[in-house]
Amino acid sequence: MTDPTDLSGSDLPYRIAVLCYLRDAQGRQLMLHRAKPPNSGLYSPIGGKLEPATGESPHQCAVREIFEETGLQLQVSDVRLAGMVAETAYEGAGHWLLFLFDVTRTIGHDEIQDMEFDEGTMEWIEMERIADLPLPETDRSIIWPLVRRHQDGFFSCHIDCRNDPMTWTLDESTESVAR
């Protein structure tokens, strides 16, 4: 286990971003097959970096990113904070603080403006198939299982990518009662 006072890698940039989970009436998840870094060629939920210079909140960032990537005009009240992930030294390139948001209503396929844009191609994927997709390793082994386990709940975790294999802790967990 890594010593929490060990600051090796402390010169890496720290980024704040959101991941947004949108589902259709059949329970399929909207996933982006990424064409650009980070995670080029892999699947992830839609999302992006928070704009700290504007004072943007994580909720506002989620609404903005959903609009930019799908054309959906949602309100802050349409998204729910579902998780928080801190990643130390992800790919040795930076630290990430990720806020995970569930959209609180189903999304109709006709609401998405364009399924393809410069960052990649979006696809509706059945929940049970997501684990079989090419995913970033932290998503496959840690984040996606926690998202599935905490649907309608909340979790917070820390992933330390300085270790091989990476290590992680679940810092907070409120699982859904109705599963």
Sequence and secondary structure as in RCSB ss.txt:
>XXXX:A:sequence
MTDPTDLSGSDLPYRIAVLCYLRDAQGRQLMLHRAKPPNSGLYSPIGGKLEPATGESPHQCAVREIFEETGLQLQ
VSDVRLAGMVAETAYEGAGHWLLFLFDVTRTIGHDEIQDMEFDEGTMEWIEMERIADLPLPETDRSIIWPLVRRH
QDGFFSCHIDCRNDPMTWTLDESTESVAR
>XXXX:A:secstr
   TT  TTTTS EEEEEEEE B TT  EEEEEESSSSSTTSEE EEEE  GGGT  HHHHHHHHHHHHH     
GGGEEEEEEEEEEEETTTEEEEEEEEEESS   GGG S SEETTEEEEEE HHHHTTS   HHIIIIIHHHHHHT
TTSEEEEEEETTSSS EEEEEEEE  S  
